[in-house]
């Protein structure tokens, strides 16, 4: 069985702001301390940083090989408007280009975009497409913007013209960022205005599932991502959760993704994939044909220009809409 991971990150402190690590540590500390004595947040943050030293993705590729994952999407979020980052967006793009050259045929890359960088950022985005051959956009609305903000429309016009997907984080983040802006319904206007662009709702197969599934069922260009499904913090019985999701009748709109390195503490990709592919629960009662859709075909459909409808440019900002 071919398996593509549609939601992955390079486990490197070069790409993760210290403030984000501190927020993750705060959430972990809160969860652990409710059940008894817990390490202080600083110690948790140190452990997180120690596990994020795979700067060239060599360790990730080795994990993928052991787990039977053929290729993965690397997501490169842009936190720079809310947090001090080790590298600039331009430096992160160049580093991910080098990682892809180092591991040919193993990665797609969605580059992080924040529309508040101004007009020059649009040129930066086009450079990543023309010079590096990147494959889509990664948006992180908890940093303070809606994915349907009109300032993003010039990027969507490029995606429509080039048949590129837009990946949108939905659901919770670290305590200092904006949860409300990460609700899946914030994508609805953009999805209507750009029917030729596929929007992938990150984590919407894990949190806000009913809303995400509703959008995926009734918007032809909206997909769900299940990244983070194996996180014990959110889904202690994740095989049963996935099985329920895969019985909802939207398997043509669900994209498999792990959110690596999120599951590193729970046995790694090999253990997770064994439970997904060989375990008794995840695909119980799910049509065998749907497994290929879920594990690789849906991702290929949002990535393959030949299989996508022509983009439709929306009305100009400021004009009325019915």
N, C-alpha and C positions, 0 to 999 in steps of 0.2 A: 504494500500500500504506500503510495506517495503521500508524504506529509510535509506541508509548508506551514511555518509558524508566522502568522500575520501580525504579531505584536511582540517585539523584542527590543532590548536595549543593550548597548555595550556596558558591561559592569566596570565602569571607570570613574574615579573621582574627578577626572578631567572634564566630564560632561554633567556632573551633578553638583549644584550649588551647595555649599556648606549649610545654608539655612534650610534647604530641603531635607538634608540628612538630619538636622536637628528636629525638624517637624516629624519625620518618620520615627525618630527615637522617642519623641514625646508621646506619640500615639501608642507605640509599643509599650512604653513604661506604664501608661494609663491602663492598658489592657492587662498587663502582667500583675500590676500592684493590686488590682481588684481581687486577685486570687491568692494573694500572699506577698511575702517580701519579694522585691524586684530590684534588679540592678538599676543604678541611677542612670538618667538619660545620657550623661556623658559617656559612660561605659558602653551603653547600647550603640551610641553614635560611633564610637571607636571601632566596635565590631562590624558595623555596617561599612565603614570606610575600608577596613581591612579586607572585606570581601569584594571591594570594588577597585581592584588593581589589575584587571585584565584589559590593559589599555589598547592592545592591538587585536582583541577578540580571538586570540589563539585558544583560550580556555573555552570560550563560547562554541567555537567550531568543534572542539573535541567533545563537548557535551552534546552538541547536535549529532555528531557521528555515533556516539554511544546510544543516543535515544532514537535514532532512525529518522531524524528530521533532515530533509534534503536541502531546504533553503528557508531563510527567514527574512522578515522585514525589520530593518533597524529604524526605530523612531528616534528623532533628535529634537526633543522639545526645547523651545526658547523661553527661558525664565527671566531673561535679562531685564525686563521692565519692573520686576518685583524683587529680584534677588541678585546679589553680586555673584557672578559666574567666573569660574577659573579661566574660561576661554571665551572669545567673542563668537557670535554666530558664524562669522566667516571662517574662523579657525576651526570650529567644530565641523563645518561642512568639509573643509579641506582634509581634516583628520578622518572623517568617515569615507571620503573618497579614497584615501590611502588604505584604509582597512579593507575596502572592497577590492582594490587592486591586489592586496596581499592574499585575499581569499576569493579568487575568481569563481563566479557562478554560485556563490553561497548566500549573497545578500541583495535584497532591494533596500533602498533608502528613501524614507519620507523626511524631508527637511522641515525643521521648525520655523514657523512664521508668526510674527507678532505685527499686526497692521500699524501699530503706533510708531514704528521706526521711520515712517515717512516714505516718500516716493523712491528714494534710493534703495529701499528694501525690495521693491519690485524688480529692480535691475539685478540685485543680489540673487533673488529667486530664479530669474531667468538664467543667470550665470550657472547656478547649480544644475540646471537642466541641460544647458548647452555644453558646458565644459566637463561636468561630472556625470551626466546622464542619470540624475536622480529621478525617482519614480513617483513622487507625490508630495503632499503637504501634510505636516503634523501640526495641529492646533491644540493649544492648552488654555481654554477659556477661564479656568480658575485664576489665571494671571490678570484678569480684569477686563475681558471683552466678550461680547456675544459672537458666536460663529455666524450669525446672520447680520452682523454689523456691515453697513454698506462699504466701509473702508476695506473690507476683504473682497469685495466684488471684482476688482481688477485682477486679483489672484485667481478667482474662480473662472474669470474669462479665459485666462491662460490655460487653466486646467481643462476647460471645455474644449478649447482649440486643440490641445495636445492629448486629450483623453487620459487625464491623470486623476487619480482618486484624492479625496480629502479625508484624512483621519482626524477625528475630533474626540478629545478626551471628554468623557462624561462621568459623573459621579464624584465621590469624595476625593479630597487631596489632603495636603498637610494643613494644620490648623490656621495658618496665617493667610491662606488663599481663599478664594471666593467660591463656595459650594453652589450658590444659587445659579451662577452663570454656567455651571456644568450640567444643568438639567437637559435631558435629551430634546425637549420641546424647543429649545432655542435654535435648533438646526432647521426647523420646519420652513421658515420663510426662505432661507437660502436654497433648500431642497426644491421648493416650488419654483423659485426664480431661475434655477440652473438644472433643468431636468436631464441635461447631458453630462452632469458630473455625478459620480458616485460618492456618497458620503458614508463613511464607516464610523459608527458610534462606538468608540472605545469603551470597554467595560459594560456596555449596556446589556450584555447577556448575563451580567453578574449583579449589577445594581440598577434600580429603576427598570426592571425587566419588563413589566407590563407596558409601560410607556414606550420603551424601545421596541418591543415586539409589535405594538400597534403601529408605530411609524414604519417599521420594516414591512409589515403586511400590506400597508396602504400607500406607501410611497415607493414607486419602482426603483428609485435611485438611492434608497437608504438601506444600509446593512448594519448588522449587529456584530460586535467583536466580543469574545469571551475572555479577553486578557485578565489575568489575576484569578482565574477560577480555582486554582489549587492553593490559594492563600488560606491557611487555617484560620486566620483572623476573621475572614468574612464568610467562608463557606466550609465549616467543619465536615459536612457531608457532601462535598462537591460532586462526587459521581452521581448521586441522586438528583442534585440540582441540574446537572447537564442533561441527564436522562429526561427530566421534565421539560427542559427547554427544547430538546430535540424531538419531543412529541407534540409541539405546538403548531406544526404545520407550516413553519417558515424556514425549513432547513436549506432552502435555496437562497436565503438571505443571511445566513450565519457564517462568520469567518472564524476559523480556529486561530487561537493565539494564546501564548503562555504568560506574557509580560515578564519574561526572564530579564533580570535575575531575581524576581520577586519570590519564586519558589525554591530558592537555593537552600533555605534552611529545612525544607521538607523532603530532602532526598535527591534533589536535582532532576534534570529533564528525563533521564532514563527511567526513573521510578514513576514519574508522572505519566510519561507516554505509555509505559507498560499497563498502567491502570486504565488509561483511556482506550487503547487499542485492544488489549487482551483481557481486561477486567470484565466481570459479569454484569456490571450495572450500566455503564455509560451508554452503550448501544443496545441495551435490552429492549426488544420490541421496535427498534428503529429500522426502517427498510435498509437493506444492505446497499442499495444504490445511493442512499443518502450519505453514506460514509465518505464517499469520494467527494461529494459536494462540500461537506463540512471540513474535510481535512486538506483539500487543496483546490478543488475546482472553483469554488466561490471566490477565493482570493485571485486566482488567475483571471476570472471574468472581470474584476475591477481593474486589473493591471493590463489586460490585453486590449489595445486600441481597436483591433479588427472586430471585436465582439461588442463594441459599445455604440450607442446611438450618437448621431452628430450632436455637438453642443449647440445649445440655444442661448444666445446672448440676451439677458434680461433688459427691461426698460432702464433707462438712465436714472441715477439717483435723483430724487426730488419729484419725479413724475408719479401721478396717482396710479394706484393699482386697484383692480376690482377684487 
